[in-house]
């Protein structure tokens, strides 16, 4: 995708968090790691299972210095209503951004223009506001917060260890690779 290694574009939106409506901008994201977790719509089927899974692991993301921003094209009012009416969504402590103008979904190139809905898109953004990883799945395929945690840890490791890379299935504490001529054809 063309957005890898690019800075997030400017945005301003209203979100629901901790029982309040708050404004969120691209400037608020910079200076810390962030995950943007796009999903099609509130009051649906796969979406609450994913958002609930992320909520169950939110403390782990926080320990890594990562803020979670879930985003759909619903309004912040809809997010509050869903939060208040669903036990699964009611446990969410992270920021739920409303994107009724579709600007943020377009910025991240995850908008289904003909439907006005976002695809299931996950973006890991570094403290400089640069997109380091993304995953987009089809409507019926839910994502896994544990795997997202693994990817965040890998992105943070690579950022803090220049010249090293994390191989497939890398887990925190496992061996990494240092790309060099000596490794060509040896893996």
TORPA-4810 file (N, C-alpha, C, O; in nm, 3 decimals):
<nodes>
NODE_1_0.084_-0.118_0.000_0.000_0.000_0.000_0.088_0.123_0.000_0.201_0.122_0.050_X
NODE_2_0.036_0.227_-0.056_0.113_0.350_-0.069_0.129_0.427_0.062_0.211_0.518_0.068_X
NODE_3_0.055_0.392_0.166_0.065_0.469_0.290_0.176_0.421_0.384_0.209_0.491_0.479_X
NODE_4_0.234_0.305_0.359_0.346_0.258_0.443_0.460_0.359_0.436_0.494_0.409_0.328_X
NODE_5_0.518_0.389_0.549_0.630_0.484_0.561_0.591_0.627_0.523_0.678_0.706_0.487_X
NODE_6_0.462_0.659_0.531_0.419_0.797_0.509_0.361_0.852_0.639_0.311_0.776_0.723_X
NODE_7_0.367_0.982_0.654_0.310_1.047_0.772_0.158_1.047_0.760_0.103_1.061_0.651_X
NODE_8_0.092_1.032_0.875_-0.053_1.041_0.872_-0.093_1.182_0.829_-0.024_1.279_0.860_X
NODE_9_-0.203_1.192_0.760_-0.249_1.321_0.710_-0.326_1.395_0.819_-0.379_1.333_0.911_X
NODE_10_-0.331_1.527_0.809_-0.404_1.605_0.910_-0.551_1.566_0.918_-0.616_1.539_0.816_X
NODE_11_-0.602_1.563_1.040_-0.745_1.538_1.061_-0.786_1.600_1.194_-0.704_1.626_1.282_X
NODE_12_-0.916_1.623_1.206_-0.977_1.665_1.331_-1.111_1.595_1.339_-1.189_1.597_1.244_X
NODE_13_-1.138_1.533_1.454_-1.263_1.459_1.469_-1.308_1.463_1.614_-1.231_1.497_1.704_X
NODE_14_-1.433_1.429_1.635_-1.487_1.415_1.769_-1.494_1.267_1.802_-1.533_1.185_1.718_X
NODE_15_-1.457_1.235_1.925_-1.452_1.095_1.968_-1.525_1.079_2.101_-1.557_1.176_2.170_X
NODE_16_-1.551_0.953_2.134_-1.607_0.919_2.264_-1.501_0.843_2.342_-1.444_0.746_2.292_X
NODE_17_-1.474_0.889_2.465_-1.377_0.822_2.551_-1.411_0.853_2.697_-1.436_0.968_2.734_X
NODE_18_-1.412_0.748_2.777_-1.431_0.762_2.923_-1.555_0.844_2.957_-1.552_0.927_3.048_X
NODE_19_-1.664_0.821_2.885_-1.790_0.888_2.915_-1.800_1.031_2.867_-1.894_1.102_2.902_X
NODE_20_-1.702_1.075_2.786_-1.701_1.214_2.740_-1.679_1.220_2.590_-1.626_1.126_2.530_X
NODE_21_-1.721_1.331_2.530_-1.686_1.361_2.392_-1.560_1.445_2.394_-1.551_1.542_2.469_X
NODE_22_-1.464_1.407_2.312_-1.337_1.479_2.306_-1.301_1.505_2.160_-1.344_1.432_2.070_X
NODE_23_-1.221_1.608_2.137_-1.167_1.633_2.004_-1.034_1.562_1.992_-0.955_1.560_2.087_X
NODE_24_-1.008_1.505_1.876_-0.883_1.436_1.848_-0.831_1.488_1.715_-0.906_1.500_1.618_X
NODE_25_-0.701_1.519_1.710_-0.637_1.562_1.586_-0.513_1.478_1.561_-0.467_1.403_1.647_X
NODE_26_-0.459_1.492_1.442_-0.334_1.423_1.409_-0.221_1.467_1.502_-0.132_1.387_1.531_X
NODE_27_-0.224_1.589_1.550_-0.120_1.638_1.642_-0.125_1.563_1.775_-0.021_1.545_1.839_X
NODE_28_-0.243_1.520_1.817_-0.257_1.445_1.943_-0.188_1.309_1.936_-0.148_1.253_2.038_X
NODE_29_-0.175_1.255_1.817_-0.119_1.122_1.797_0.034_1.124_1.805_0.095_1.028_1.853_X
NODE_30_0.093_1.231_1.761_0.239_1.237_1.754_0.302_1.240_1.893_0.247_1.296_1.988_X
NODE_31_0.420_1.177_1.902_0.493_1.173_2.028_0.476_1.042_2.102_0.541_1.019_2.204_X
NODE_32_0.390_0.954_2.051_0.371_0.821_2.113_0.331_0.723_2.003_0.290_0.763_1.894_X
NODE_33_0.342_0.596_2.032_0.295_0.494_1.939_0.143_0.492_1.940_0.080_0.519_2.042_X
NODE_34_0.086_0.460_1.826_-0.060_0.456_1.814_-0.102_0.343_1.721_-0.029_0.303_1.631_X
NODE_35_-0.221_0.293_1.746_-0.286_0.198_1.657_-0.420_0.259_1.616_-0.501_0.295_1.701_X
NODE_36_-0.441_0.269_1.486_-0.571_0.308_1.432_-0.639_0.179_1.387_-0.588_0.105_1.303_X
NODE_37_-0.756_0.154_1.445_-0.828_0.029_1.426_-0.962_0.061_1.359_-1.061_0.087_1.427_X
NODE_38_-0.962_0.059_1.225_-1.083_0.091_1.149_-1.174_-0.031_1.141_-1.128_-0.145_1.133_X
NODE_39_-1.305_-0.005_1.143_-1.404_-0.111_1.129_-1.526_-0.053_1.059_-1.547_0.068_1.061_X
NODE_40_-1.608_-0.140_0.997_-1.718_-0.089_0.915_-1.827_-0.010_0.988_-1.863_0.100_0.944_X
NODE_41_-1.880_-0.062_1.099_-1.993_0.008_1.160_-2.023_-0.041_1.301_-1.997_-0.156_1.335_X
NODE_42_-2.078_0.049_1.382_-2.128_0.014_1.514_-2.252_-0.074_1.499_-2.314_-0.079_1.393_X
NODE_43_-2.287_-0.143_1.607_-2.407_-0.228_1.612_-2.407_-0.336_1.504_-2.510_-0.367_1.445_X
NODE_44_-2.289_-0.393_1.479_-2.279_-0.500_1.379_-2.236_-0.630_1.447_-2.266_-0.650_1.565_X
NODE_45_-2.168_-0.717_1.376_-2.148_-0.853_1.424_-2.002_-0.887_1.454_-1.970_-0.918_1.569_X
NODE_46_-1.915_-0.881_1.357_-1.773_-0.909_1.379_-1.708_-0.793_1.455_-1.620_-0.815_1.539_X
NODE_47_-1.749_-0.672_1.425_-1.688_-0.552_1.485_-1.682_-0.557_1.638_-1.576_-0.531_1.695_X
NODE_48_-1.792_-0.588_1.708_-1.782_-0.588_1.854_-1.687_-0.695_1.908_-1.627_-0.678_2.014_X
NODE_49_-1.673_-0.807_1.834_-1.580_-0.910_1.882_-1.436_-0.858_1.874_-1.355_-0.885_1.962_X
NODE_50_-1.406_-0.786_1.768_-1.271_-0.729_1.752_-1.245_-0.618_1.855_-1.141_-0.618_1.922_X
NODE_51_-1.339_-0.526_1.865_-1.320_-0.413_1.958_-1.312_-0.462_2.102_-1.236_-0.408_2.182_X
NODE_52_-1.390_-0.564_2.135_-1.385_-0.623_2.268_-1.251_-0.692_2.293_-1.198_-0.684_2.404_X
NODE_53_-1.198_-0.758_2.193_-1.067_-0.824_2.204_-0.958_-0.720_2.230_-0.872_-0.740_2.316_X
NODE_54_-0.962_-0.610_2.158_-0.864_-0.502_2.181_-0.884_-0.444_2.321_-0.786_-0.414_2.389_X
NODE_55_-1.008_-0.428_2.364_-1.035_-0.377_2.499_-0.977_-0.470_2.605_-0.923_-0.424_2.706_X
NODE_56_-0.986_-0.600_2.582_-0.931_-0.698_2.677_-0.779_-0.689_2.689_-0.722_-0.729_2.790_X
NODE_57_-0.713_-0.637_2.586_-0.566_-0.626_2.584_-0.518_-0.481_2.596_-0.398_-0.455_2.583_X
NODE_58_-0.611_-0.388_2.621_-0.575_-0.246_2.624_-0.465_-0.215_2.726_-0.377_-0.135_2.697_X
NODE_59_-0.469_-0.277_2.842_-0.365_-0.251_2.944_-0.227_-0.291_2.892_-0.128_-0.224_2.921_X
NODE_60_-0.221_-0.398_2.815_-0.093_-0.441_2.759_-0.042_-0.338_2.657_0.077_-0.307_2.654_X
NODE_61_-0.133_-0.286_2.574_-0.093_-0.181_2.480_-0.044_-0.058_2.556_0.057_0.002_2.518_X
NODE_62_-0.114_-0.021_2.662_-0.076_0.095_2.741_0.064_0.078_2.802_0.141_0.173_2.805_X
NODE_63_0.096_-0.044_2.849_0.230_-0.070_2.904_0.338_-0.049_2.800_0.452_-0.016_2.834_X
NODE_64_0.304_-0.067_2.673_0.399_-0.046_2.563_0.400_0.100_2.518_0.474_0.136_2.426_X
NODE_65_0.319_0.184_2.582_0.313_0.325_2.543_0.232_0.348_2.416_0.256_0.443_2.343_X
NODE_66_0.136_0.260_2.391_0.056_0.265_2.268_-0.086_0.311_2.302_-0.149_0.261_2.394_X
NODE_67_-0.133_0.408_2.224_-0.272_0.450_2.237_-0.352_0.389_2.122_-0.305_0.382_2.009_X
NODE_68_-0.472_0.344_2.153_-0.561_0.283_2.054_-0.667_0.384_2.014_-0.727_0.451_2.099_X
NODE_69_-0.690_0.393_1.883_-0.797_0.476_1.828_-0.881_0.388_1.737_-0.838_0.355_1.627_X
NODE_70_-1.001_0.350_1.782_-1.090_0.279_1.691_-1.162_0.385_1.609_-1.192_0.494_1.658_X
NODE_71_-1.188_0.352_1.482_-1.249_0.449_1.390_-1.353_0.380_1.303_-1.325_0.277_1.242_X
NODE_72_-1.472_0.438_1.299_-1.571_0.399_1.199_-1.634_0.527_1.146_-1.612_0.635_1.201_X
NODE_73_-1.712_0.514_1.041_-1.776_0.632_0.983_-1.903_0.672_1.056_-1.975_0.762_1.012_X
NODE_74_-1.931_0.605_1.167_-2.042_0.645_1.254_-2.005_0.776_1.326_-1.890_0.820_1.320_X
NODE_75_-2.101_0.835_1.394_-2.073_0.956_1.472_-2.029_0.919_1.614_-2.043_0.804_1.657_X
NODE_76_-1.976_1.017_1.683_-1.940_0.998_1.824_-2.065_0.969_1.909_-2.056_0.901_2.011_X
NODE_77_-2.180_1.022_1.867_-2.305_0.994_1.938_-2.341_0.845_1.927_-2.384_0.783_2.025_X
NODE_78_-2.321_0.790_1.809_-2.349_0.647_1.789_-2.254_0.563_1.873_-2.294_0.462_1.932_X
NODE_79_-2.126_0.604_1.879_-2.029_0.532_1.962_-2.075_0.530_2.109_-2.065_0.427_2.175_X
NODE_80_-2.124_0.644_2.158_-2.170_0.649_2.296_-2.291_0.557_2.317_-2.297_0.484_2.415_X
NODE_81_-2.384_0.562_2.225_-2.503_0.477_2.237_-2.464_0.329_2.236_-2.520_0.250_2.312_X
NODE_82_-2.370_0.291_2.152_-2.325_0.152_2.146_-2.253_0.114_2.275_-2.273_0.006_2.330_X
NODE_83_-2.169_0.204_2.322_-2.095_0.183_2.447_-2.191_0.163_2.564_-2.169_0.078_2.650_X
NODE_84_-2.299_0.242_2.566_-2.395_0.235_2.676_-2.488_0.114_2.669_-2.546_0.075_2.770_X
NODE_85_-2.502_0.054_2.550_-2.600_-0.054_2.535_-2.540_-0.194_2.520_-2.614_-0.292_2.522_X
NODE_86_-2.409_-0.204_2.506_-2.345_-0.334_2.483_-2.244_-0.364_2.593_-2.157_-0.281_2.620_X
NODE_87_-2.253_-0.479_2.656_-2.155_-0.516_2.757_-2.015_-0.526_2.698_-1.918_-0.484_2.760_X
NODE_88_-2.005_-0.581_2.578_-1.875_-0.595_2.513_-1.813_-0.459_2.485_-1.697_-0.435_2.520_X
NODE_89_-1.888_-0.369_2.425_-1.836_-0.236_2.391_-1.824_-0.150_2.517_-1.740_-0.061_2.522_X
NODE_90_-1.906_-0.176_2.617_-1.901_-0.101_2.742_-1.770_-0.112_2.816_-1.739_-0.025_2.898_X
NODE_91_-1.691_-0.215_2.789_-1.561_-0.229_2.857_-1.449_-0.153_2.787_-1.336_-0.152_2.836_X
NODE_92_-1.478_-0.088_2.674_-1.376_-0.012_2.601_-1.337_0.112_2.679_-1.421_0.190_2.722_X
NODE_93_-1.206_0.129_2.696_-1.151_0.248_2.761_-1.074_0.336_2.664_-1.041_0.450_2.696_X
NODE_94_-1.046_0.284_2.546_-0.970_0.361_2.448_-1.061_0.457_2.371_-1.183_0.454_2.387_X
NODE_95_-1.002_0.539_2.288_-1.072_0.642_2.213_-1.147_0.583_2.094_-1.089_0.510_2.013_X
NODE_96_-1.275_0.617_2.083_-1.358_0.573_1.970_-1.389_0.696_1.884_-1.473_0.779_1.919_X
NODE_97_-1.320_0.706_1.771_-1.333_0.824_1.684_-1.449_0.807_1.587_-1.465_0.702_1.524_X
NODE_98_-1.530_0.911_1.577_-1.635_0.917_1.476_-1.581_0.984_1.351_-1.515_1.088_1.359_X
NODE_99_-1.609_0.925_1.235_-1.559_0.978_1.108_-1.674_0.995_1.008_-1.668_0.942_0.897_X
NODE_100_-1.780_1.070_1.046_-1.893_1.083_0.955_-1.861_1.162_0.828_-1.934_1.151_0.730_X
NODE_101_-1.754_1.241_0.827_-1.715_1.313_0.706_-1.633_1.226_0.612_-1.608_1.263_0.498_X
NODE_102_-1.591_1.108_0.660_-1.513_1.010_0.585_-1.367_1.053_0.562_-1.291_0.983_0.494_X
NODE_103_-1.328_1.169_0.618_-1.193_1.223_0.595_-1.083_1.130_0.645_-0.985_1.107_0.573_X
NODE_104_-1.097_1.077_0.766_-0.990_0.994_0.822_-0.982_0.862_0.745_-0.872_0.816_0.715_X
NODE_105_-1.095_0.803_0.714_-1.096_0.679_0.637_-1.033_0.699_0.500_-0.960_0.612_0.452_X
NODE_106_-1.060_0.812_0.436_-0.995_0.843_0.308_-0.845_0.864_0.328_-0.764_0.814_0.250_X
NODE_107_-0.808_0.937_0.432_-0.666_0.963_0.458_-0.586_0.833_0.470_-0.472_0.826_0.424_X
NODE_108_-0.645_0.733_0.532_-0.576_0.605_0.553_-0.602_0.507_0.438_-0.559_0.392_0.443_X
NODE_109_-0.673_0.553_0.335_-0.703_0.474_0.216_-0.775_0.343_0.248_-0.746_0.239_0.190_X
NODE_110_-0.871_0.352_0.342_-0.946_0.234_0.384_-1.096_0.249_0.359_-1.174_0.161_0.395_X
NODE_111_-1.136_0.359_0.297_-1.278_0.387_0.276_-1.333_0.311_0.156_-1.272_0.307_0.049_X
NODE_112_-1.450_0.250_0.175_-1.527_0.194_0.063_-1.620_0.306_0.016_-1.729_0.323_0.070_X
NODE_113_-1.575_0.380_-0.082_-1.645_0.502_-0.128_-1.791_0.477_-0.162_-1.877_0.559_-0.129_X
NODE_114_-1.820_0.365_-0.226_-1.957_0.340_-0.270_-2.052_0.309_-0.156_-2.174_0.316_-0.173_X
NODE_115_-1.997_0.275_-0.037_-2.081_0.242_0.078_-2.069_0.342_0.193_-2.153_0.344_0.282_X
NODE_116_-1.965_0.425_0.190_-1.943_0.518_0.300_-1.898_0.449_0.428_-1.916_0.503_0.537_X
NODE_117_-1.839_0.330_0.415_-1.791_0.252_0.529_-1.642_0.227_0.517_-1.587_0.223_0.407_X
NODE_118_-1.578_0.210_0.631_-1.436_0.175_0.632_-1.421_0.024_0.624_-1.502_-0.050_0.679_X
NODE_119_-1.317_-0.020_0.556_-1.279_-0.161_0.561_-1.218_-0.189_0.698_-1.189_-0.096_0.774_X
NODE_120_-1.198_-0.316_0.729_-1.125_-0.354_0.850_-0.977_-0.326_0.826_-0.909_-0.404_0.759_X
NODE_121_-0.929_-0.217_0.879_-0.790_-0.178_0.860_-0.723_-0.148_0.992_-0.778_-0.078_1.077_X
NODE_122_-0.603_-0.201_1.009_-0.525_-0.179_1.130_-0.394_-0.113_1.090_-0.323_-0.163_1.002_X
NODE_123_-0.361_-0.001_1.154_-0.241_0.075_1.121_-0.160_0.099_1.247_-0.213_0.146_1.348_X
NODE_124_-0.032_0.065_1.243_0.060_0.094_1.353_0.136_0.219_1.314_0.202_0.224_1.210_X
NODE_125_0.128_0.321_1.400_0.187_0.452_1.372_0.293_0.481_1.478_0.267_0.469_1.597_X
NODE_126_0.412_0.521_1.432_0.521_0.548_1.526_0.508_0.688_1.587_0.421_0.765_1.545_X
NODE_127_0.593_0.722_1.683_0.580_0.853_1.751_0.600_0.974_1.659_0.562_1.086_1.696_X
NODE_128_0.659_0.954_1.542_0.674_1.064_1.447_0.550_1.079_1.358_0.543_1.169_1.274_X
NODE_129_0.453_0.991_1.378_0.330_0.997_1.299_0.342_0.924_1.166_0.263_0.949_1.075_X
NODE_130_0.439_0.834_1.155_0.462_0.760_1.031_0.403_0.619_1.043_0.423_0.551_1.143_X
NODE_131_0.332_0.578_0.940_0.269_0.446_0.938_0.376_0.340_0.914_0.443_0.340_0.811_X
NODE_132_0.390_0.250_1.010_0.492_0.145_1.003_0.437_0.010_0.960_0.511_-0.073_0.906_X
NODE_133_0.310_-0.014_0.982_0.250_-0.142_0.944_0.102_-0.123_0.920_0.039_-0.034_0.977_X
NODE_134_0.046_-0.208_0.834_-0.097_-0.205_0.813_-0.145_-0.344_0.775_-0.071_-0.425_0.719_X
NODE_135_-0.271_-0.368_0.808_-0.338_-0.492_0.772_-0.480_-0.456_0.735_-0.548_-0.384_0.808_X
NODE_136_-0.526_-0.508_0.622_-0.664_-0.486_0.581_-0.725_-0.622_0.551_-0.669_-0.702_0.477_X
NODE_137_-0.841_-0.647_0.611_-0.908_-0.774_0.590_-1.047_-0.749_0.532_-1.102_-0.640_0.541_X
NODE_138_-1.102_-0.854_0.472_-1.237_-0.847_0.417_-1.339_-0.839_0.531_-1.308_-0.869_0.647_X
NODE_139_-1.458_-0.799_0.495_-1.567_-0.776_0.591_-1.586_-0.887_0.694_-1.605_-0.858_0.812_X
NODE_140_-1.581_-1.012_0.651_-1.613_-1.122_0.742_-1.495_-1.179_0.819_-1.512_-1.278_0.890_X
NODE_141_-1.377_-1.119_0.807_-1.257_-1.175_0.871_-1.215_-1.086_0.988_-1.166_-0.975_0.968_X
NODE_142_-1.233_-1.136_1.110_-1.196_-1.062_1.230_-1.046_-1.067_1.256_-0.977_-1.158_1.212_X
NODE_143_-0.999_-0.967_1.329_-0.857_-0.957_1.363_-0.833_-1.003_1.507_-0.927_-1.018_1.585_X
NODE_144_-0.706_-1.024_1.540_-0.664_-1.081_1.668_-0.574_-0.981_1.742_-0.468_-0.944_1.692_X
NODE_145_-0.616_-0.937_1.860_-0.539_-0.838_1.937_-0.403_-0.891_1.979_-0.307_-0.814_1.988_X
NODE_146_-0.391_-1.021_2.006_-0.261_-1.077_2.045_-0.161_-1.064_1.931_-0.045_-1.032_1.954_X
NODE_147_-0.205_-1.090_1.809_-0.114_-1.075_1.696_-0.081_-0.928_1.673_0.031_-0.896_1.634_X
NODE_148_-0.177_-0.840_1.696_-0.150_-0.697_1.686_-0.045_-0.655_1.788_0.043_-0.576_1.756_X
NODE_149_-0.054_-0.705_1.910_0.047_-0.677_2.012_0.186_-0.722_1.965_0.284_-0.651_1.983_X
NODE_150_0.192_-0.842_1.907_0.320_-0.893_1.856_0.377_-0.801_1.749_0.497_-0.773_1.749_X
NODE_151_0.292_-0.753_1.660_0.338_-0.664_1.553_0.384_-0.529_1.609_0.483_-0.473_1.562_X
NODE_152_0.313_-0.477_1.708_0.354_-0.352_1.772_0.492_-0.370_1.837_0.579_-0.284_1.822_X
NODE_153_0.511_-0.480_1.908_0.641_-0.506_1.972_0.752_-0.517_1.868_0.863_-0.467_1.890_X
NODE_154_0.724_-0.580_1.756_0.823_-0.591_1.649_0.856_-0.453_1.591_0.972_-0.421_1.569_X
NODE_155_0.753_-0.372_1.568_0.776_-0.237_1.515_0.857_-0.153_1.613_0.948_-0.081_1.571_X
NODE_156_0.827_-0.163_1.741_0.902_-0.089_1.842_1.046_-0.140_1.850_1.139_-0.060_1.866_X
NODE_157_1.065_-0.271_1.840_1.200_-0.327_1.846_1.283_-0.277_1.728_1.396_-0.231_1.747_X
NODE_158_1.230_-0.287_1.608_1.302_-0.243_1.489_1.335_-0.093_1.498_1.444_-0.051_1.459_X
NODE_159_1.241_-0.014_1.549_1.264_0.130_1.562_1.377_0.161_1.660_1.451_0.258_1.642_X
NODE_160_1.391_0.080_1.764_1.494_0.107_1.865_1.623_0.029_1.843_1.718_0.045_1.919_X
NODE_161_1.628_-0.054_1.739_1.748_-0.131_1.708_1.780_-0.120_1.559_1.757_-0.214_1.483_X
NODE_162_1.831_-0.004_1.517_1.862_0.015_1.375_1.955_-0.096_1.324_2.048_-0.138_1.393_X
NODE_163_1.926_-0.142_1.204_2.009_-0.246_1.144_1.962_-0.387_1.175_2.019_-0.483_1.124_X
NODE_164_1.858_-0.401_1.259_1.804_-0.533_1.289_1.662_-0.542_1.234_1.592_-0.441_1.221_X
NODE_165_1.621_-0.664_1.202_1.486_-0.689_1.154_1.428_-0.809_1.228_1.502_-0.893_1.277_X
NODE_166_1.298_-0.815_1.234_1.228_-0.925_1.303_1.177_-1.024_1.200_1.098_-0.987_1.112_X
NODE_167_1.219_-1.150_1.207_1.173_-1.249_1.110_1.029_-1.293_1.137_0.967_-1.250_1.234_X
NODE_168_0.978_-1.377_1.049_0.843_-1.430_1.064_0.826_-1.495_1.201_0.918_-1.558_1.253_X
NODE_169_0.708_-1.479_1.257_0.670_-1.537_1.386_0.755_-1.485_1.502_0.756_-1.545_1.609_X
NODE_170_0.825_-1.374_1.483_0.909_-1.318_1.590_0.824_-1.288_1.711_0.715_-1.232_1.699_X
NODE_171_0.874_-1.324_1.826_0.812_-1.291_1.955_0.915_-1.216_2.038_1.036_-1.234_2.019_X
NODE_172_0.869_-1.133_2.128_0.957_-1.055_2.214_1.060_-1.147_2.281_1.024_-1.249_2.341_X
NODE_173_1.188_-1.109_2.271_1.296_-1.187_2.330_1.360_-1.286_2.235_1.467_-1.340_2.264_X
NODE_174_1.295_-1.312_2.122_1.350_-1.407_2.024_1.460_-1.341_1.942_1.477_-1.219_1.943_X
NODE_175_1.535_-1.425_1.871_1.645_-1.376_1.788_1.592_-1.290_1.673_1.484_-1.314_1.619_X
NODE_176_1.670_-1.191_1.638_1.641_-1.107_1.523_1.748_-1.133_1.418_1.837_-1.216_1.438_X
NODE_177_1.740_-1.063_1.309_1.838_-1.076_1.202_1.905_-0.942_1.178_1.844_-0.836_1.196_X
NODE_178_2.032_-0.947_1.136_2.104_-0.827_1.092_2.136_-0.848_0.944_2.233_-0.916_0.909_X
NODE_179_2.055_-0.789_0.857_2.077_-0.809_0.714_2.219_-0.772_0.674_2.269_-0.665_0.709_X
NODE_180_2.282_-0.862_0.601_2.417_-0.837_0.551_2.443_-0.931_0.435_2.366_-1.024_0.411_X
NODE_181_2.550_-0.907_0.365_2.590_-0.992_0.252_2.612_-1.135_0.298_2.585_-1.229_0.224_X
NODE_182_2.660_-1.152_0.421_2.686_-1.286_0.475_2.558_-1.369_0.489_2.566_-1.492_0.487_X
NODE_183_2.442_-1.306_0.505_2.317_-1.378_0.522_2.250_-1.417_0.390_2.162_-1.503_0.389_X
NODE_184_2.291_-1.356_0.280_2.226_-1.382_0.151_2.238_-1.531_0.117_2.348_-1.585_0.108_X
NODE_185_2.124_-1.595_0.099_2.120_-1.735_0.062_2.144_-1.832_0.178_2.147_-1.953_0.157_X
NODE_186_2.161_-1.781_0.297_2.189_-1.866_0.414_2.065_-1.890_0.501_2.071_-1.970_0.594_X
NODE_187_1.956_-1.823_0.474_1.837_-1.836_0.557_1.741_-1.933_0.492_1.633_-1.958_0.546_X
</nodes>
